[in-house]
Amino acid sequence: MADAAVSQRQGSRSGSSPAGRPFSAFERLVAWRYLRARRKEAFISVIAGFSFIGIMLGVATLIIVMAVMNGFRTELISRILGINGHMIVQPVDTPFNDYPALTDRLGAVPGVKLALPLVEGQTLASGQGGAGTGALVRGIRPEDLDKVKTVSGNIKSGDLVGFAAGQGVLIGSGMATQLGLQAGDTITLISPEGDVTPMGVNPRVKSYKVSGIFEIGMSEYDATIIYMPLEEAQLYFNAEGLVQSIELFVDNPDDVDTMRPKVEAAAGRQIAITDWRQRNQTFFSALEVERNVMFMILTLIVLVAALNIISGLIMLVKDKGSDIAILRTMGATSGAIMRIFFMTGAAIGVVGTLAGVLLGVIVCVNIEKIREFFSWVSGTVLFDPQLYFLSQLPAEMSLRETLSVVIMALTLSFLATIFPAWRASKLDPVQALRYE
């Protein structure tokens, strides 16, 4: 305090008033000295430390949670849209018995990068050991499957040669593990839509060679989908010369509304169109609601830390009552006192916010290694792919969201300092010195 008084007197002798200029060097000096811990102010320093840690952890937690939820959404959308078409065209009046020509017309629509006819059906799949599981068979032309890079570019074992020759099927890695199959083994498919006999409908049972095993990274697909050559799927499901739908992949999935009239015009017949948003509306709506709720809940952490700043500053003002009185008698204005304590509290918020951003970035960059470490320490599987659909914990930081978290934390910190700083500026120096 003596150094600050000397600086004040020197400033007055030189003809200038350092304390008179807003946020002058004198005001910053006093604010910095109040931030430095002294033995008799240890309790106040502890409160300031908890405020700093609270803001740092609150900001870091917000950034990490938002990044993980953004990563979830991005990864799920990329995998869902990598497997399923952005627009699904289905017949209304008559079946798609002219699907080759219709597929060519739809594929020629500007903005459509791929059109592929499909035959789909539910089956029971069993391996050599007798274990069985439900499966979705998707009949697709080999040349079309080669263009679906989400599958053809993620072949874990085997190849596409047998599939291209119409002599094999592709199964996911989850199904291969569950049924104990490897590339080259035989998988048996049982369909309830079988042959009609005088004794009724007999389930269709047929065995296929596993040409390859793919791994998309989304457990729901890796454990349930079987890809079969289109012609073989038509025979298996009694749909010779027909397809159930034509899936369209467009350049921009968000432009499906503008693409709809063009597709309907190119079809030249009555069709029903559903897009990826309609098919996954409930899922993505739940993700968005969860994301917003988590943001509001975690904001409370920063709010509690900001309230700690208020309590710490109020105690600091009471402890520094005589210092404030001396500064006022030396010519410091009430505005200068207010700015000094404002900078004292705001410094905690600013440094805590910056530390939180740094901590959040470090965790987001190393999120998967951190997950593996805690899984190793606890001896349990954290982020089980069977529950969360993805094989790795994703994190994708958004600059806009990170800035919004920083602005929110700084705003709460600045607002928390206003009332204690205002109380300090209104302190009567006569009353403060009377009881010293």
Secondary structure, 3 states (H helix, E strand, C coil): CHHHHHHHHHHHHCCCCHHHCCCCHHHHHHHHHHHCCCHHHHHHHHHHHHHHHHHHHHHHHHHHHHHHHHHHHHHHHHHHHHHCCCEEEEECCCCECCHHHHHHHHHCCCCEEEEEEEEEEEEEEECCCCCEEEEEEEEECHHHHHHCHHHHCCEEEECCHHHHCCCCEEEEHHHHHHHCCCCCCEEEEEEEEEEEECCEEEEEEEEEEEEEEECCCEHHHHCCEEEEEHHHHHHHCCCCCCECEEEEEECCHHHHHHHHHHHHHHHCCCEEEEEHHHHCHHHHHHHHHHHHHHHHHHHHHHHHHHHHHHHHHHHHHHHCHHHHHHHHHCCCCHHHHHHHHHHHHHHHHHHHHHHHHHHHHHHHHCHHHHHHHHHHHHCCCCCCHHHHCECCCCCCCCHHHHHHHHHHHHHHHHHHHHHHHHHHHCCCHHHHHHCC
